[in-house]
Amino acid sequence: MAIHGDLVGTVPSRRLSKEELAKTHKVHLKKQDLSPDAPRPVKQPVMSEAYPASTRSIRDVEIIPLNRLRVETHHRGQGIIVKVISPPYIGAGAVSLVEDEFGNADKLAIYNQGDSSILSGVPEGCVVAVKEPYYKHNGAENDYMICVDHPSDVILLRFTDPIVPESLRLGPLLKTGDDWKKAGDTAFLEKDFPTAVFCYTESLEALEDDNLKPPIHTKRAGTNLILGRYDAAKADALASRTGNPSDWKAYYNAGRAAYGLCEYRTSKEHLEMALKLNASGSGVRKEYERCLARLREEEMGDYDFYAMFSLLNPQNVHLDVGSFLRRTAIADSKHHGKGLFATEDIKVGDIVFAEKACLMPNQYEPARASAALYAMMVRQLCDNPSLAQTVLKLYPGEVERTGAEGAIVDGVPVVDVFLVEGIRTKNCFSLPLSTLEDTKPSMREGRQAKGLWVHASHMNHSCVPNTMRSFLGDVLISRATRNISSGEEIFQQYVPVKPLADLRNQQYKEGWGFECACPLCDGERQSLESILEKRKEALVAVEKVCNKKLPSKGLIPDASIRAVDRLAKALEDLHEPEVYDNLPRLTLIYPSNWLVGAHRGRKNWSKVVRYGIKVLRNFGFKTPADESESWNPMDIYTESGNASLMTIHVVAALRRLAEAYEALGHKDMAKRSLEAAEFGYMLVTGFKNDLSGMDA
């Protein structure tokens, strides 16, 4: 039943009673028991319904009773304090029945809490505060619910917090600090780590003797390490120091926490202190050596890519490596906001940077990958507030900022889920398990994960970029596709470039809100509109004759080859020399590739050479005007100017040239073409690989 517009903003005349709520809730709980191990869905935000997270403390708002909540309203400047009176029903969120100090009851739905938080399924009897709550109509008559989207809008209150009304307390708190510690130990043994953290926190608050607190900090540090809450683990580890030699464990835990945050220099300092106090500790020495290896990678960019590749499998996509970023720096760009710039001269083929993902779930099903990344981003920003310093500064599209994103309020960082989703959609990358495997015919199609690389996210787009990215698990490798000078802006290709300028720029406007000003797009704007329309028509005609399919093995009829050749020449004539003299001709790539395949099937090797060279030319590379001319294919990487486009199709064309030259008896040219193909394959896959695995 849809809610009437005249009820919006009003207090409902009737709500479901506590008994009615309990009856319905029990039905849901029974359904939940039937499938306790079912994967938990994620509620991704609907961007058209965006509203900001609360930035106020619960102590700075007016606390109101549940019966004052108004329909479809965000109660700015107000808050509620309620006790949970039912077990949670776990779905996309956790739905519980709650009661305020006046006996009013309602439903509370808490979304976007990670498994590390006790709020992901608040136990019965806990007291929570909701800041500036949103009261939602559920569709059925008299059925409403308090809906909490932003994880920082709900606070788990300590039982002794003076803000908790007396009637909501559990009664006299008989537990001492030692009782809470024992409860935490029990929860830990039961692997209920969020509850263990809660109990250890209560123990620390109850203890009056500071000398008794270090062991509790140690326990909480270890539990937070298990939960991946590295900021809190590091703080607890350092708080557990006593000034005695046993402090080696405090520094060891602090070092492990810093390592988890990829703060390798800080990790090294803490681990050195641990070794100073415990030189014989083999575990500490092992962590220290691992940390030194990450620092070498950060400084030198010296990676064993073959070893990294050998470790990859669907269950192990997160590689233990450091990020090599020192050749680049983030600065203001004349194109769009911030950009990435070279801090030194970089030669074609060299690593520009290699970056381990800040956040990347192991989820390669496209239908689930986006939701998995969104959920991970929210959880990690809540669990490790230090991430906010980098992640929440990224471009979020049209989502408005409050300026308080990431600020600690009521002990938790302000996390706006709509801002997070905006950042995800504008900055994430789609990726295979490895780019190398993705070039092979045996690769299963459609397997794409999504991840966030903060440094790489600052790169602006160009249709003819000077770098090419590849992936090994959660590591992004960026290599120079031509020589880059110190101070030059570094560009990447956001998505595969469409042949027609208007279509690709429409994609950029819809996806990122910009119009491309790369040399190719700027050059193509000089073409007459009438020419552009004729080019579209000619491309459609070519694709129709070719059935939008490149030739496989077998003979293509001469008539078909002549038809495609004729249409390709007509299309070529629609590219004005004054515009395209040094630019790619993207609409010609498909027919040129098709003709390479067709002539190869007929073993017409001289024609394979002719059209293979045309493929390279149409990608913007400098090639000989006459295919009989002697040339070095490796020169395409250094003498083609700033408007060439490197793709796997360039590698394929070079391989075909090598094959054709070999068949024609031009051994030297075959060798040079193969060398150029191998070099290009390194650019595509990220490291040197054997071409034999490519799809023939």
Buried (B, 14 or more C-beta within 10 A) or exposed (E): EEBEEEBEEEEBEEBBEBEEBBEBBEEBBEEBEEEEEEEEEBBBBEEEEBBBBBBBBBEEBEBBBBBBBBBBBEBEEBBBBBBBBBBBBBBBBBBBBBBBBEEBBBBBBBBBBBEBBBBBBBBEEBBBBBBBBBBBBBEEEBBBBBBBBBBBBBBBBBBEBEBBBEEBBEEEBEBEBEBBBBBBBEBBEEEBBBBBBBBBBBBBBBBEEEEBBBBBBBBBBBBBBBBBBBBBBBBBBBBBBEEEEBBBBBBBBBBBBBBBBBBBEBBBBBBBBBBEBBEEBEEBBEBBEBBBBBBBBBEEBEBEBEEBBEBBEEEEBBBEBBBBBEBBBBEEBEBBEBBBBBEEBBEBBBBBBBBBBBBBBBBBEEEBBBBBBBBBBBBBBBBBBBBBEBBBBBBBBEBEEEEBBBBEBBEBBBBBBBBBBBBBBBBBBEBBBBBBBBBEEEBEEEBBBBBBBBBBBBBBBBBBBBBBBBBBBBBBBBBBBBBBEEEBBBBBBBEEBBBBBBEBBEBBEEBBEBEBBBBBBEBBBEBEEEBBEBBBEBBEBBBEBBEEEBBEEEEBEEEBBEBBBEBBEBBBEBBBEEBBEBBBBBBBBBBBBBBBBBBBBBEBBEBBBBBBBBBBBBBBBBBEEEBEEEBBBBBBBEEBEBBBBBBBBBBBBBBBBBBBBBBBEBEEBBBBBBBBBBBBBBBBBBBEBEBEBBEE
